[in-house]
Amino acid sequence: MNNKAVSSAIDTACEVRFGQVGLVQLRVRSTDRKAIQDELSARIAAAPQLFERAAACLDLSALESQPDEALARELFDAIRQVGLLPVGVAFDGTEAINTLARSLDLPVLTQFRAQSKAPAQRPTAVQSIAPPPPPPVVEPSLPTLMQHQPVRSGQRVYARNRDLIVTTVVGAGAEVMADGCVHIYGTLRGRAMAGARGEVTARVFCQAFHAELVSIAGVFRVFETIPPELAGKPVQAWLDGDDLRFERIGG
């Protein structure tokens, strides 16, 4: 063995790499601690494997005014208590958010930009707990990622900036996701997520539908019981506005 290579490896205390990190963007619309906890608890209960102890970026832009340090700490504590792990705040273009983040000893995540204030809607404490679309980035088109091996429980396959084709099965507890469309030419028993970075025209297609969860551009549905008309059938899923729709392929 090369002694120089061994010595170099020992001398290196750590390595730094940048890669795909799964974060959820949580847009807080209320400072009511109990309301936030109740809504988050219900969402986590519906998809515990997806959200339990998930890293979260907080978007505070929907609040009437930016919270001070004390109130922000209360909000972060409330979110931690239900099982999410706040790791930063969304960038809103102001110096105030930088000041708040420094006081909380958290980063401002510029790739997760705060959403602009929207018209009044049904009041909820939390508007979104879904992977957010980052700012548009022009990237070269990549060929479709082909997955020919079964995706087993605990495994994840991610097709960045392209479609994903799985030519075999996606097992229970497994996860397949793509920035484009997801095609599964076998049984889907796990979780399928298309439009992972916000592409609302993405779709999910599968040959035999037994999904645990389907998500498109962050809008998701958890299946505890598969509707009889969809169970085991060829199915496609797509977004119609904010509604996630499902339909048998071939009628």
BALOBA-1460 file (C-alpha; in Angstrom, 3 decimals):
// residues 251
<rec num="1" residu="m" x="0.000" y="0.000" z="0.000"/>
<rec num="2" residu="n" x="1.191" y="3.504" z="-0.753"/>
<rec num="3" residu="n" x="2.357" y="4.992" z="2.581"/>
<rec num="4" residu="k" x="1.974" y="8.512" z="1.248"/>
<rec num="5" residu="a" x="-1.689" y="7.898" z="0.375"/>
<rec num="6" residu="v" x="-2.351" y="6.425" z="3.825"/>
<rec num="7" residu="s" x="-0.677" y="9.383" z="5.531"/>
<rec num="8" residu="s" x="-2.732" y="11.830" z="3.452"/>
<rec num="9" residu="a" x="-5.976" y="10.080" z="4.377"/>
<rec num="10" residu="i" x="-5.090" y="10.190" z="8.075"/>
<rec num="11" residu="d" x="-4.153" y="13.877" z="7.903"/>
<rec num="12" residu="t" x="-7.536" y="14.799" z="6.394"/>
<rec num="13" residu="a" x="-9.940" y="15.361" z="9.278"/>
<rec num="14" residu="c" x="-13.027" y="15.939" z="7.139"/>
<rec num="15" residu="e" x="-14.333" y="16.384" z="3.629"/>
<rec num="16" residu="v" x="-16.776" y="19.008" z="2.370"/>
<rec num="17" residu="r" x="-19.212" y="18.210" z="-0.409"/>
<rec num="18" residu="f" x="-22.279" y="19.953" z="-1.766"/>
<rec num="19" residu="g" x="-25.142" y="17.754" z="-2.900"/>
<rec num="20" residu="q" x="-28.885" y="17.274" z="-3.051"/>
<rec num="21" residu="v" x="-30.398" y="17.921" z="0.376"/>
<rec num="22" residu="g" x="-34.010" y="17.092" z="1.121"/>
<rec num="23" residu="l" x="-35.619" y="20.105" z="2.804"/>
<rec num="24" residu="v" x="-39.224" y="21.056" z="3.240"/>
<rec num="25" residu="q" x="-40.226" y="24.705" z="3.021"/>
<rec num="26" residu="l" x="-42.686" y="25.642" z="5.726"/>
<rec num="27" residu="r" x="-44.609" y="28.854" z="5.115"/>
<rec num="28" residu="v" x="-45.903" y="30.076" z="8.476"/>
<rec num="29" residu="r" x="-49.129" y="32.086" z="8.275"/>
<rec num="30" residu="s" x="-49.869" y="32.469" z="11.981"/>
<rec num="31" residu="t" x="-48.008" y="32.974" z="15.245"/>
<rec num="32" residu="d" x="-50.554" y="30.828" z="17.090"/>
<rec num="33" residu="r" x="-48.313" y="28.111" z="18.490"/>
<rec num="34" residu="k" x="-51.099" y="25.605" z="19.140"/>
<rec num="35" residu="a" x="-52.648" y="26.048" z="15.690"/>
<rec num="36" residu="i" x="-49.281" y="25.455" z="14.036"/>
<rec num="37" residu="q" x="-48.599" y="22.366" z="16.127"/>
<rec num="38" residu="d" x="-52.064" y="20.917" z="15.502"/>
<rec num="39" residu="e" x="-51.770" y="21.290" z="11.718"/>
<rec num="40" residu="l" x="-48.214" y="19.983" z="11.548"/>
<rec num="41" residu="s" x="-49.039" y="17.031" z="13.788"/>
<rec num="42" residu="a" x="-51.894" y="16.053" z="11.473"/>
<rec num="43" residu="r" x="-49.698" y="16.297" z="8.378"/>
<rec num="44" residu="i" x="-46.860" y="14.318" z="9.964"/>
<rec num="45" residu="a" x="-49.306" y="11.646" z="11.130"/>
<rec num="46" residu="a" x="-50.536" y="11.287" z="7.542"/>
<rec num="47" residu="a" x="-47.006" y="10.741" z="6.181"/>
<rec num="48" residu="p" x="-44.629" y="10.040" z="9.085"/>
<rec num="49" residu="q" x="-41.822" y="8.596" z="6.984"/>
<rec num="50" residu="l" x="-41.813" y="11.664" z="4.771"/>
<rec num="51" residu="f" x="-41.937" y="14.410" z="7.393"/>
<rec num="52" residu="e" x="-40.859" y="13.036" z="10.778"/>
<rec num="53" residu="r" x="-37.561" y="14.690" z="11.780"/>
<rec num="54" residu="a" x="-37.358" y="16.328" z="8.366"/>
<rec num="55" residu="a" x="-35.143" y="19.387" z="7.962"/>
<rec num="56" residu="a" x="-37.280" y="22.499" z="7.462"/>
<rec num="57" residu="c" x="-36.675" y="25.968" z="6.046"/>
<rec num="58" residu="l" x="-39.090" y="28.540" z="7.487"/>
<rec num="59" residu="d" x="-40.697" y="31.139" z="5.243"/>
<rec num="60" residu="l" x="-41.966" y="33.999" z="7.439"/>
<rec num="61" residu="s" x="-43.116" y="36.262" z="4.609"/>
<rec num="62" residu="a" x="-46.844" y="35.522" z="5.040"/>
<rec num="63" residu="l" x="-46.940" y="36.998" z="8.554"/>
<rec num="64" residu="e" x="-48.265" y="40.546" z="8.927"/>
<rec num="65" residu="s" x="-44.910" y="41.591" z="10.337"/>
<rec num="66" residu="q" x="-41.622" y="39.821" z="10.806"/>
<rec num="67" residu="p" x="-41.428" y="38.320" z="14.304"/>
<rec num="68" residu="d" x="-38.830" y="39.553" z="16.748"/>
<rec num="69" residu="e" x="-36.192" y="37.191" z="18.089"/>
<rec num="70" residu="a" x="-38.252" y="36.043" z="21.081"/>
<rec num="71" residu="l" x="-41.344" y="35.225" z="19.003"/>
<rec num="72" residu="a" x="-39.255" y="33.547" z="16.310"/>
<rec num="73" residu="r" x="-37.670" y="31.306" z="18.931"/>
<rec num="74" residu="e" x="-41.151" y="30.337" z="20.160"/>
<rec num="75" residu="l" x="-42.187" y="29.418" z="16.611"/>
<rec num="76" residu="f" x="-39.060" y="27.369" z="16.042"/>
<rec num="77" residu="d" x="-39.525" y="25.606" z="19.369"/>
<rec num="78" residu="a" x="-43.154" y="24.768" z="18.516"/>
<rec num="79" residu="i" x="-42.057" y="23.246" z="15.224"/>
<rec num="80" residu="r" x="-39.293" y="21.204" z="16.860"/>
<rec num="81" residu="q" x="-41.749" y="19.795" z="19.389"/>
<rec num="82" residu="v" x="-43.841" y="18.160" z="16.662"/>
<rec num="83" residu="g" x="-40.809" y="16.510" z="15.098"/>
<rec num="84" residu="l" x="-39.531" y="18.843" z="12.371"/>
<rec num="85" residu="l" x="-36.013" y="20.239" z="12.578"/>
<rec num="86" residu="p" x="-35.757" y="23.927" z="11.536"/>
<rec num="87" residu="v" x="-32.384" y="24.523" z="9.911"/>
<rec num="88" residu="g" x="-32.774" y="27.981" z="8.380"/>
<rec num="89" residu="v" x="-35.036" y="30.769" z="7.166"/>
<rec num="90" residu="a" x="-36.076" y="31.611" z="3.618"/>
<rec num="91" residu="f" x="-34.543" y="34.658" z="1.979"/>
<rec num="92" residu="d" x="-37.037" y="37.509" z="1.509"/>
<rec num="93" residu="g" x="-34.729" y="40.091" z="-0.026"/>
<rec num="94" residu="t" x="-34.419" y="42.236" z="3.104"/>
<rec num="95" residu="e" x="-31.626" y="42.904" z="5.553"/>
<rec num="96" residu="a" x="-34.088" y="42.331" z="8.401"/>
<rec num="97" residu="i" x="-34.231" y="38.596" z="7.697"/>
<rec num="98" residu="n" x="-30.434" y="38.454" z="7.760"/>
<rec num="99" residu="t" x="-30.420" y="40.208" z="11.132"/>
<rec num="100" residu="l" x="-33.044" y="37.836" z="12.526"/>
<rec num="101" residu="a" x="-31.183" y="34.786" z="11.243"/>
<rec num="102" residu="r" x="-27.950" y="35.956" z="12.861"/>
<rec num="103" residu="s" x="-29.705" y="36.424" z="16.202"/>
<rec num="104" residu="l" x="-31.071" y="32.878" z="15.931"/>
<rec num="105" residu="d" x="-27.690" y="31.523" z="14.812"/>
<rec num="106" residu="l" x="-29.268" y="30.071" z="11.671"/>
<rec num="107" residu="p" x="-28.474" y="30.510" z="7.978"/>
<rec num="108" residu="v" x="-30.552" y="32.407" z="5.438"/>
<rec num="109" residu="l" x="-31.174" y="29.897" z="2.668"/>
<rec num="110" residu="t" x="-31.146" y="31.991" z="-0.485"/>
<rec num="111" residu="q" x="-32.138" y="29.056" z="-2.699"/>
<rec num="112" residu="f" x="-35.455" y="28.970" z="-0.786"/>
<rec num="113" residu="r" x="-36.903" y="32.372" z="-1.558"/>
<rec num="114" residu="a" x="-39.870" y="33.589" z="0.446"/>
<rec num="115" residu="q" x="-43.118" y="33.561" z="-1.487"/>
<rec num="116" residu="s" x="-44.836" y="36.823" z="-2.294"/>
<rec num="117" residu="k" x="-47.902" y="37.619" z="-0.235"/>
<rec num="118" residu="a" x="-50.974" y="36.028" z="-1.787"/>
<rec num="119" residu="p" x="-54.636" y="37.091" z="-1.706"/>
<rec num="120" residu="a" x="-56.694" y="36.099" z="1.320"/>
<rec num="121" residu="q" x="-57.467" y="32.392" z="1.488"/>
<rec num="122" residu="r" x="-59.031" y="29.993" z="3.948"/>
<rec num="123" residu="p" x="-57.161" y="30.798" z="7.170"/>
<rec num="124" residu="t" x="-54.626" y="28.179" z="8.139"/>
<rec num="125" residu="a" x="-51.594" y="28.336" z="10.350"/>
<rec num="126" residu="v" x="-49.413" y="26.593" z="7.784"/>
<rec num="127" residu="q" x="-49.838" y="26.989" z="4.058"/>
<rec num="128" residu="s" x="-47.256" y="24.573" z="2.820"/>
<rec num="129" residu="i" x="-45.083" y="21.774" z="4.079"/>
<rec num="130" residu="a" x="-43.712" y="20.540" z="0.808"/>
<rec num="131" residu="p" x="-40.432" y="20.574" z="-1.099"/>
<rec num="132" residu="p" x="-40.324" y="24.064" z="-2.649"/>
<rec num="133" residu="p" x="-39.280" y="25.062" z="-6.161"/>
<rec num="134" residu="p" x="-35.995" y="26.989" z="-6.062"/>
<rec num="135" residu="p" x="-35.376" y="30.003" z="-8.336"/>
<rec num="136" residu="p" x="-35.408" y="29.010" z="-12.021"/>
<rec num="137" residu="v" x="-32.032" y="27.751" z="-13.138"/>
<rec num="138" residu="v" x="-31.165" y="27.147" z="-16.757"/>
<rec num="139" residu="e" x="-29.526" y="23.739" z="-16.892"/>
<rec num="140" residu="p" x="-28.679" y="21.513" z="-19.833"/>
<rec num="141" residu="s" x="-31.280" y="18.899" z="-20.636"/>
<rec num="142" residu="l" x="-30.275" y="15.429" z="-19.502"/>
<rec num="143" residu="p" x="-31.384" y="12.073" z="-20.876"/>
<rec num="144" residu="t" x="-34.033" y="10.194" z="-18.926"/>
<rec num="145" residu="l" x="-32.663" y="8.294" z="-15.934"/>
<rec num="146" residu="m" x="-33.335" y="4.568" z="-16.315"/>
<rec num="147" residu="q" x="-33.726" y="2.383" z="-13.212"/>
<rec num="148" residu="h" x="-33.737" y="-1.323" z="-14.069"/>
<rec num="149" residu="q" x="-33.355" y="-2.738" z="-10.555"/>
<rec num="150" residu="p" x="-36.202" y="-2.975" z="-8.026"/>
<rec num="151" residu="v" x="-36.320" y="0.011" z="-5.675"/>
<rec num="152" residu="r" x="-36.550" y="-1.580" z="-2.249"/>
<rec num="153" residu="s" x="-37.729" y="-0.321" z="1.141"/>
<rec num="154" residu="g" x="-35.521" y="2.489" z="2.423"/>
<rec num="155" residu="q" x="-34.015" y="3.233" z="-1.001"/>
<rec num="156" residu="r" x="-34.419" y="6.493" z="-2.914"/>
<rec num="157" residu="v" x="-33.844" y="7.134" z="-6.608"/>
<rec num="158" residu="y" x="-33.738" y="10.783" z="-7.724"/>
<rec num="159" residu="a" x="-33.595" y="12.043" z="-11.320"/>
<rec num="160" residu="r" x="-32.302" y="15.603" z="-11.163"/>
<rec num="161" residu="n" x="-33.376" y="17.888" z="-14.007"/>
<rec num="162" residu="r" x="-34.891" y="15.010" z="-15.999"/>
<rec num="163" residu="d" x="-37.541" y="12.302" z="-16.126"/>
<rec num="164" residu="l" x="-37.244" y="8.968" z="-14.356"/>
<rec num="165" residu="i" x="-38.252" y="5.598" z="-15.805"/>
<rec num="166" residu="v" x="-38.425" y="2.599" z="-13.483"/>
<rec num="167" residu="t" x="-38.754" y="-0.606" z="-15.497"/>
<rec num="168" residu="t" x="-39.497" y="-2.753" z="-12.442"/>
<rec num="169" residu="v" x="-41.191" y="-2.349" z="-9.046"/>
<rec num="170" residu="v" x="-41.075" y="0.327" z="-6.349"/>
<rec num="171" residu="g" x="-41.466" y="-1.462" z="-3.034"/>
<rec num="172" residu="a" x="-43.277" y="-0.307" z="0.091"/>
<rec num="173" residu="g" x="-41.124" y="2.198" z="1.960"/>
<rec num="174" residu="a" x="-39.123" y="3.068" z="-1.177"/>
<rec num="175" residu="e" x="-39.068" y="6.474" z="-2.831"/>
<rec num="176" residu="v" x="-38.674" y="7.565" z="-6.442"/>
<rec num="177" residu="m" x="-38.533" y="11.216" z="-7.420"/>
<rec num="178" residu="a" x="-37.727" y="13.359" z="-10.434"/>
<rec num="179" residu="d" x="-37.644" y="17.000" z="-11.424"/>
<rec num="180" residu="g" x="-39.644" y="15.889" z="-14.453"/>
<rec num="181" residu="c" x="-42.104" y="13.013" z="-14.842"/>
<rec num="182" residu="v" x="-41.941" y="9.638" z="-13.113"/>
<rec num="183" residu="h" x="-42.817" y="6.534" z="-15.151"/>
<rec num="184" residu="i" x="-43.090" y="3.181" z="-13.368"/>
<rec num="185" residu="y" x="-43.575" y="0.170" z="-15.655"/>
<rec num="186" residu="g" x="-44.297" y="-2.097" z="-12.727"/>
<rec num="187" residu="t" x="-46.035" y="-1.969" z="-9.354"/>
<rec num="188" residu="l" x="-45.836" y="1.212" z="-7.273"/>
<rec num="189" residu="r" x="-46.100" y="0.384" z="-3.565"/>
<rec num="190" residu="g" x="-43.894" y="3.137" z="-2.196"/>
<rec num="191" residu="r" x="-43.771" y="6.890" z="-2.758"/>
<rec num="192" residu="a" x="-43.532" y="8.680" z="-6.113"/>
<rec num="193" residu="m" x="-42.742" y="12.391" z="-6.449"/>
<rec num="194" residu="a" x="-42.661" y="14.232" z="-9.777"/>
<rec num="195" residu="g" x="-41.849" y="17.895" z="-10.349"/>
<rec num="196" residu="a" x="-39.587" y="17.787" z="-7.297"/>
<rec num="197" residu="r" x="-38.336" y="21.328" z="-7.942"/>
<rec num="198" residu="g" x="-41.717" y="22.818" z="-8.724"/>
<rec num="199" residu="e" x="-42.559" y="21.723" z="-12.278"/>
<rec num="200" residu="v" x="-46.364" y="21.775" z="-12.141"/>
<rec num="201" residu="t" x="-46.789" y="20.074" z="-15.533"/>
<rec num="202" residu="a" x="-44.958" y="16.937" z="-14.386"/>
<rec num="203" residu="r" x="-46.929" y="13.703" z="-14.048"/>
<rec num="204" residu="v" x="-46.660" y="10.313" z="-12.380"/>
<rec num="205" residu="f" x="-47.488" y="7.194" z="-14.397"/>
<rec num="206" residu="c" x="-47.509" y="3.643" z="-13.092"/>
<rec num="207" residu="q" x="-48.587" y="0.238" z="-14.343"/>
<rec num="208" residu="a" x="-50.053" y="-1.092" z="-11.076"/>
<rec num="209" residu="f" x="-51.152" y="1.438" z="-8.463"/>
<rec num="210" residu="h" x="-50.681" y="0.600" z="-4.775"/>
<rec num="211" residu="a" x="-48.950" y="3.846" z="-3.746"/>
<rec num="212" residu="e" x="-48.231" y="5.024" z="-0.214"/>
<rec num="213" residu="l" x="-47.882" y="8.628" z="-1.375"/>
<rec num="214" residu="v" x="-47.908" y="10.570" z="-4.643"/>
<rec num="215" residu="s" x="-46.625" y="14.148" z="-4.923"/>
<rec num="216" residu="i" x="-46.378" y="16.611" z="-7.799"/>
<rec num="217" residu="a" x="-44.621" y="19.962" z="-7.289"/>
<rec num="218" residu="g" x="-45.059" y="19.550" z="-3.533"/>
<rec num="219" residu="v" x="-48.809" y="18.837" z="-3.607"/>
<rec num="220" residu="f" x="-49.210" y="15.369" z="-2.149"/>
<rec num="221" residu="r" x="-51.749" y="12.742" z="-1.176"/>
<rec num="222" residu="v" x="-51.222" y="9.880" z="1.243"/>
<rec num="223" residu="f" x="-53.048" y="6.612" z="0.603"/>
<rec num="224" residu="e" x="-54.044" y="4.561" z="3.619"/>
<rec num="225" residu="t" x="-56.632" y="2.793" z="1.483"/>
<rec num="226" residu="i" x="-56.360" y="2.696" z="-2.299"/>
<rec num="227" residu="p" x="-59.667" y="3.640" z="-4.026"/>
<rec num="228" residu="p" x="-61.110" y="0.426" z="-5.510"/>
<rec num="229" residu="e" x="-61.239" y="1.903" z="-9.001"/>
<rec num="230" residu="l" x="-57.472" y="2.581" z="-8.880"/>
<rec num="231" residu="a" x="-56.136" y="-0.420" z="-6.965"/>
<rec num="232" residu="g" x="-53.701" y="-2.402" z="-9.092"/>
<rec num="233" residu="k" x="-54.658" y="-0.475" z="-12.226"/>
<rec num="234" residu="p" x="-52.544" y="1.606" z="-14.643"/>
<rec num="235" residu="v" x="-52.846" y="5.138" z="-13.262"/>
<rec num="236" residu="q" x="-51.625" y="8.629" z="-14.011"/>
<rec num="237" residu="a" x="-51.523" y="11.585" z="-11.620"/>
<rec num="238" residu="w" x="-51.323" y="15.274" z="-12.481"/>
<rec num="239" residu="l" x="-51.973" y="18.732" z="-11.066"/>
<rec num="240" residu="d" x="-55.117" y="20.660" z="-11.966"/>
<rec num="241" residu="g" x="-54.483" y="24.018" z="-10.347"/>
<rec num="242" residu="d" x="-53.887" y="23.126" z="-6.705"/>
<rec num="243" residu="d" x="-55.728" y="19.802" z="-6.958"/>
<rec num="244" residu="l" x="-53.892" y="16.520" z="-7.374"/>
<rec num="245" residu="r" x="-55.925" y="14.313" z="-9.704"/>
<rec num="246" residu="f" x="-55.780" y="10.601" z="-10.478"/>
<rec num="247" residu="e" x="-57.170" y="8.650" z="-13.412"/>
<rec num="248" residu="r" x="-56.949" y="5.161" z="-14.821"/>
<rec num="249" residu="i" x="-54.903" y="4.998" z="-17.980"/>
<rec num="250" residu="g" x="-56.902" y="3.601" z="-20.845"/>
<rec num="251" residu="g" x="-60.275" y="4.293" z="-19.236"/>
